[in-house]
Amino acid sequence: MQWANFLAKEAATHGLSLEQTAAFLKYFNNENLGKSEAKLLSELNVDVAAFRKWMGEIYEKFAQSYPELAISNNRDKLETLQVYLKVKYNSELDVIKPLAAMKLLKTLVVRERLQQEPWLARRICKFLGYSPLALELVGQYLDKIPELSLETLLKRLEKKRVEHEAVVNANSLISYESGVAEAFELSWEQLDENAQSFGCLLSLCALADIPLSLETIEDNKKQELWQKAIADLLQLHLLQHKSKGIYRLNLLTRQLFQMKLDKSNEADEAKTNFAAMMLEVAKLIPQQPNPEDILNLTPHIPHITEVATHLSQYVGDENLIILFTKLSWFYQGQGLYQQAESWLQQCVEVTQNRLGLEHTDVAASLNNLAGFYKSRGRYSEAEPLYQQALKLSKRLLGENHLDVANSLNNLAQLYDSIGRYSEAEPLYHQALKLRKRLLGEEHTDVATTLSYLALLYESIGHYNQAEPLYQQALKLWKRLVGEEHPHVATTLNNLAALYCYTGRYSKAEPLLKKALELRKRLLGENHLDVATSLNNLAQLYESTERYTKAEPLYQEALEVSKRLLGDNHPDVAISLNNLAALYRNIRRYRKAKPLFEQALKICEQTLGVNHPTTMTIRANYVNFLTEAYH
């Protein structure tokens, strides 16, 4: 019976609904064992809450039939169910019929060795329950000890069953008829202390491919020890080599290593070390990961997730918020916003439970979740969180603290975004005053707040108030970071936009060109800020009816955005919309229509139908249709 057919039969036997069956088959499919929950959710097209609800109900239905599941105290119920299903499947596999088991053993052990004691070989296969994994472990064990007789091997296996039966029955779902535990015990004894410790360390990884880049280890002695441990584990078939630098533990082998670790005196130290290793990898996740970052980090995400889900108690208080926030950034960078939101929500919950309600990291986690809601246009959800974070920071740190200034600035930006300018303005002024008092007049945070305040005045048409603030910010940036800096380019760009709004295109153009040239030189041709500058300069040319100059810039901006973000990202939609608007202006309607449609589809899928960007592009498309077809 194929694994997929076995799962379908189990789903039907336990009366799973159509939705539960789809989630069950997807989750436990062999091809999906290493995939993250986020990937599975996107393929099932369901949200986190629905998926977890279904999987919880599935477990309860199986537990009704099998009491050992109901009383299981394993740290992850779905993992427990996975172990149970694998064991049950092994008992039904055609490939573990007695004849097939002998054939498998013959491929693992020198044929002449089996021919000398064929009846013992058959007894060993039966003892091992015709389990392929147990046979493979025993085969590798025999290969390592060429003088060992099959009779002695069988006695050792029988002894292991007697010695460890009570322990295994109390701690796992592995049935003794399978023989995997006894075979593992023999292999375990062949390992030196270094390999045993390394196997236990690997068992803390998620049930997924494990990337091991030993070349990056600076400690030569540690590198050599790990290389030897890997070689020893591979030789005994306790570890699988998938490809260069990629390894994997079998589901049952992983659980047996975990049992060894939990019984040892090194469990807490190993878990602390593993959590620290994964935290260091998590710290590499940038706030806006590009496709290359995603590709490089993806193999590590299941293991970072394992720490966040099961081992967060081994992460220090000072790093707790980092772990969850970085995971959220990883998913935000791919447009997987449900998963990103879930990690930020968990961050709030975990920090509150661990650190208490009155802690600065709780305020920071509230700010982060609010910032996510703001970026998604969910302003009504963001506002109370920002307000709560501000109150908490004031209560814990007093009125005169940089965290309070940051919270004031965040809340001001929210009000600015939703047009509540009269509420935003005094908050910006408070943040600016506080930053000047605490940091001095000459500080980058002061320059940042000046820019935000200038943007607000620009938004409400107070150009005379905005312009000097931009100029002040520009001078400050130049003094603090020098003429050649991305922040200088950004401020040049903002000041140029103000000149465009006021029709001073001759003043805006050189600033936009300077910003573009700076960004290309400092950031390289392939950078989102370069795409922004290309778009802005193109808009100036479009506004001054220099359409032949605008078109290639819009096209280049679109290409850069797609290359960096993929085809399905809101920034790509904005570039599509800009190019479509140009074609509309010059009456090239056939070119404009598919671009508007693509832009709208992307925004609806990634941002939602009620996001301001989506509504703006929808309005542009409707106006285009009205103009083009009437």
BAVO-111726 format. One record per residue (C-alpha): x, y, z; residue in one letter. Coordinates in steps of 0.001 Angstrom, whole numbers, plus 500000, padded with zeros to 6 digits. Example, Ala and Ser with C-alpha at 12.3 -4.5 7.8 and 13.67 -1.06 7.14 Angstrom:
512300495500507800A 513670498940507140S 
//
This chain:
500000500000500000M 501338503440499080Q 501710506019501878W 499182508373500238A 496617505557500028N 497296504637503640F 496641508235504735L 493416508362502705A 492243505139504345K 493058506499507823E 491171509732507066A 488090507782505987A 488325505358508926T 488370508192511432H 485555510164509815G 487494513293508893L 485566516058507136S 486552517196503645L 488485520178505043E 490151518050507709Q 491062515394505139T 492693517974502868A 494755519364505752A 495595515850507021F 496777514573503623L 498758517745502976K 500444517834506370Y 501482514169506490F 502410513731502822N 506052512607502599N 506844515418500169E 505679517989502702N 507407516736505865L 510146519355505629G 507901522241504644K 507087525059506999S 503564525611508243E 503515528825506223A 504214526973502973K 501518524399503666L 499018527123504500L 499698528945501248S 499235525724499274E 495999524919501107L 494882528551500836N 493703528664504459V 494586530860507399D 496545529835510469V 493542529641512797A 491530527340510506A 494492525041509850F 495395524668513515R 491755524106514425K 491467521311511861W 494708519660512951M 493639519787516605G 490317518153515733E 492133515504513677I 494353514589516614Y 491378514318518942E 489602511957516511K 492633509669516392F 493013509870520166A 489457508586520597Q 490480505356518876S 493957505001520334Y 494328505744524080P 498118505928523845E 497667509121521826L 495256510602524358A 497699510140527250I 500795511116525304S 502868513828526949N 505088514427523936N 505962518045523310R 504238518159519932D 500986516319519340K 501220516363515554L 504716514939515737E 503389512228518053T 500636511414515574L 503211511325512787Q 505271508752514693V 502176506677515334Y 501092506743511695L 504561505757510479K 504694502809512870V 501227501671511879K 502055502070508193Y 505192499965508585N 503036497105509865S 501039497205506609E 503848497710504097L 504232495050501383D 507996495628501361V 508375494236504869I 506987490815504120K 509457488144505219P 510866487488501756L 511289491200501039A 512953491685504438A 515510489005503630M 516181490636500267K 516741493986501989L 519122492423504514L 521083490780501697K 521691494180500136T 523126495422503435L 525226492449504542V 527726490323502645V 525689487473501118R 528093484734502267E 527669485870505845R 523914485320505693L 524236482020503859Q 526279480589506740Q 523364481112509168E 520217481534507031P 517814480449509782W 519295483067512130L 518958485719509442A 515241484891509178R 514880485009512975R 516540488425513045I 514169489727510368C 511196488448512359K 512552489882515620F 512907493264513931L 509282493066512797G 510403493230509151Y 510911496961509660S 513045498498506881P 514589501042509260L 515492498423511864A 516965496177509153L 519044499042507788E 520379499891511248L 521264496257511927V 522822495870508480G 525123498853509048Q 525941497564512537Y 526979494183511115L 528999495868508407D 530982497754511042K 531736494559513010I 532627491987510338P 533530489239512872E 530190489415514707L 528078486285514262S 524346486498513607L 523736484407516719E 525576486917518893T 523727489768517200L 520358488182517949L 521303487685521594K 522322491318521865R 519022492429520351L 517060490240522755E 519033491619525681K 518293495187524594K 514600494412524446R 514581493212528024V 516735496081529298E 514877498921527655H 511323497732527157E 509944499574530182A 511692502828529267V 510533502840525675V 506982501791526471N 506733504655528948A 508131507328526669N 507168506676523053S 504775505068520653L 507434502826519100I 506176499277519255S 508681496608520289Y 507616494363517456E 509246496839515069S 512692496263516578G 513829499809515797V 514625500663519415A 516807497568519923E 518653498150516660A 519194501767517644F 520573500733521046E 523220498549519424L 524212501364517083S 524248503856519956W 526841501755521783E 529097501880518731Q 529229505670518859L 531821507542520862D 530732510297523245E 531277512985520632N 528997511314518059A 526368510537520701Q 526261514185521791S 526123515380518203F 523264513008517353G 521341514298520364C 522018517882519292L 520698517156515786L 517547515624517281S 516593519106518466L 516301520182514836C 512909520113513165A 511879517083511136L 513314518649507989A 516510518854505990D 519379519988508219I 521950522335506653P 525403521812508152L 528077524178506835S 531099522957508735L 533416525231506747E 531945528235508536T 533018526940511961I 536068528959513014E 537105526591515800D 539195523970513957N 538923521424516762K 535144521720516867K 534994521438513089Q 537015518217513171E 534857516747515952L 531655517495514058W 533052516053510832Q 533972512826512626K 530568512667514336A 528774513056511006I 530929510316509460A 530183507964512379D 526430508632512249L 526343508141508489L 528270504881508718Q 525692503429511099L 522782504805509051H 521657506958511985L 521908510047509771L 520992510419506110Q 523008512451503628H 520649514242501229K 523025516456499236S 526134518556499782K 525886520066503261G 522314518776503763I 521430515951506156Y 518304514480507711R 517319512366510699L 514721509644510315N 511533510344512258L 511990507423514675L 515752507815514970T 515233511475515852R 512816510537518611Q 515212507934520017L 518042510476520099F 515697512893521879Q 514934510231524482M 518655509721525068K 519154513446525444L 516254513883527861D 517655511099530067K 521134512638530131S 522563515368532334N 523367517441529258E 519805518092528082A 519509521681529310D 522990522599528080E 522361521073524643A 519015522808524277K 520505526123525366T 523353525747522860N 521003524754520056F 518680527672520795A 521690530029520764A 522849528654517400M 519449529135515821M 519147532616517327L 522399533630515618E 521009532435512279V 517728534264512942A 519646537487513530K 520786537312509889L 517212537860508656I 516983541478507427P 513836543544507831Q 513292543490504081Q 514782540216502821P 515352539989499086N 514951536761497050P 518598535839497624E 518131536233501390D 514996534090501248I 516792531373499281L 519750531275501676N 517662531379504862L 514830528999503902T 516681525774504908P 517193527198508403H 513635528430509015I 512122525068510171P 514830524815512831H 514438528427513985I 510713527722514135T 511402524606516211E 513180526762518789V 510433529396518803A 507721526740519131T 509291524235521524H 512493525642523014L 511822529343523585S 512399528815527314Q 516075528273526461Y 516344531675524776V 517482534477527079G 514986537183528033D 517008539811526180E 516754537859522898N 513201536559523111L 511642539356521082I 514337539039518383I 513509535402517602L 509821535996516853F 510295539349515134T 512896537952512748K 510594535079511756L 507887537629511017S 510267539618508802W 511090536445506863F 507439535865505993Y 506643539532505379Q 509441539565502823G 507567536915500835Q 504148538490501150G 503023535703503528L 501277538123505832Y 499141535674507809Q 502248533828508937Q 504081537090509641A 501177538310511771E 501040535033513681S 504690535328514757W 504215538915515930L 501099537924517868Q 503019535044519456Q 505792537497520307C 503362539629522315V 501935536576524040E 505291534968524855V 506888538177526136T 503880538909528329Q 503879535374529752N 507643535294530287R 508393538883531289L 505095540052532737G 502765542768531488L 504996545566532777E 508145545187530681H 509809547293527989T 510043544329525584D 506278543935525845V 505969547559524715A 508381546839521858A 506429543758520766S 503189545784520826L 504878548443518692N 506034545805516204N 502579544265515869L 501039547723515492A 503588548553512790G 502591545412510914F 498900546329511103Y 499707549847509913K 501621548505506899S 498603546349506032R 496175549258506247G 494566547829509390R 494704551163511180Y 491916550517513664S 493871547523514997E 497192549365515019A 496037552449516933E 495182550858520323P 498421548864520255L 500498551971519582Y 498642553794522355Q 499130550881524741Q 502865550742523921A 503206554495524483L 501476554381527864K 503536551391528946L 506809553038527909S 505915556233529784K 504941554272532886R 508085552128532881L 510652554638531656L 509224558043532435G 508379560844530023E 512001561550529106N 513191558433527324H 514083557560523738L 511623554649523663D 508881557141524469V 510071559367521615A 509969556358519273N 506429555493520372S 505315559092519862L 506822559037516389N 505117555727515533N 501695556933516631L 502204560183514739A 503020558239511562Q 499821556234511966L 497688559379512286Y 499588560877509364D 498779557806507227S 495032558049507849I 494811561791507401G 494401562702511067R 497010565410510662Y 495860567548513576S 496571564612515904E 499826563645514199A 501428567102514231E 501724567611518023P 503061564066518440L 505792564701515865Y 506676567919517685H 506820566081521024Q 509022563362519527A 511288565965517922L 511601567977521147K 512344564852523176L 514946563574520726R 516689566952520633K 516778567098524429R 518074563539524848L 520298563239521795L 521200566804520983G 520445568825517871E 522976566900515789E 521592563387515637H 520199561091512934T 516939560525514847D 516389564283514867V 516919564388511091A 514437561522510677T 511715563291512662T 512291566527510751L 511681564596507528S 508463563030508852Y 507174566419509982L 508022567884506580A 506101565061504888L 503075565858507046L 503128569543506094Y 503553568546502467E 500506566255502743S 498288569080503995I 499621571544501443G 501669573621503887H 504601573699501502Y 506155576793503053N 506482574926506361Q 507632571678504773A 510434573104502612E 512668574503505392P 512278571281507376L 513454569233504399Y 516357571603503871Q 517240571451507558Q 517099567627507486A 519258567561504345L 521959569745505893K 521875567659509057L 522239564388507159W 525160565770505174K 526915566905508353R 526281563639510184L 526868561009507496V 528535562917504654G 527414563794501135E 527663560177499946E 524956558402501924H 521565556778501163P 519825559057503705H 521049562078501776V 519626560553498593A 516268559929500303T 516024563523501551T 516975564883498115L 514206562737496701N 511648564042499214N 512606567671498637L 512355567117494879A 508850565687495343A 507844568877497147L 509141570947494228Y 507121568758491848C 503950569309493861Y 504474573051493627T 505262572966489918G 508948573830490345R 510106571073488001Y 513350572803487049S 514413572694490717K 513162569133491193A 514861567498488203E 518523567929489259P 517682566715492763L 515974563585491421L 518896562893489102K 521347563386491957K 519327561031494204A 519207558382491467L 522916558664490746E 523747558463494470L 521573555415495034R 522995553545492042K 526545554252493165R 525970553482496849L 523428550682496651L 524019549169493231G 521697548953490240E 519523546281491867N 518015547992494882H 514461549016495771L 515526552597496475D 516898552754492925V 513517551576491637A 511854554337493692T 514147556994492199S 513520555687488685L 509780555923489273N 510026559455490686N 512126560766487817L 509776559097485342A 506813560806487025Q 508510564182486625L 509072563531482922Y 505449562419482575E 504226565556484359S 506249567706481958T 504990565683478939E 508399564156478153R 506808560752477653Y 509623559167475642T 511956559787478584K 509440558578481168A 508596555199479590E 512042553516479790P 512468554682483392L 509110553202484401Y 510044549973482620Q 513425549821484325E 511833550446487734A 509370547615487074L 512158545230486086E 514198546039489209V 511156545546491469S 510291542204489883K 513867541018490067R 514122541861493771L 510601541101494986L 509163538606492536G 506056539081490419D 503513539110493258N 504440542050495509H 502646545354496243P 505660547408495122D 505548545620491773V 501856546484491557A 502662550169492108I 505230550072489287S 502699548375487007L 500139551034487899N 502590553851487120N 503460552446483713L 499788551804482953A 498936555408483895A 501579556635481442L 500114554520478635Y 496669555855479523R 497933559438479243N 499355558833475781I 496266556871474663R 497995553495474375R 495011551755475930Y 495817548213474810R 499080548357476709K 497543550035479749A 494665547613480373K 496609544401481223P 498998546377483427L 496150547894485468F 494579544425485777E 497832542835486939Q 498408545615489465A 494914545318490903L 495099541523491138K 498420541639492991I 497155544189495525C 493912542319496169E 495849539097496791Q 498619540553498934T 497115543605500654L 493410542858500592G 490542544593498823V 490194547396501380N 493820548497501577H 494350552150500518P 496807551132497777T 494336548591496403T 491529551136496416M 493711553735494674T 494669551330491893I 491063550166491567R 489946553777491161A 492651554341488538N 491481551273486644Y 487816552300486772V 488692555786485517N 490755554238482754F 487876551994481656L 485509554954481667T 487872556969479523E 488971554187477172A 485567552705476377Y 483319555730476410H 
//
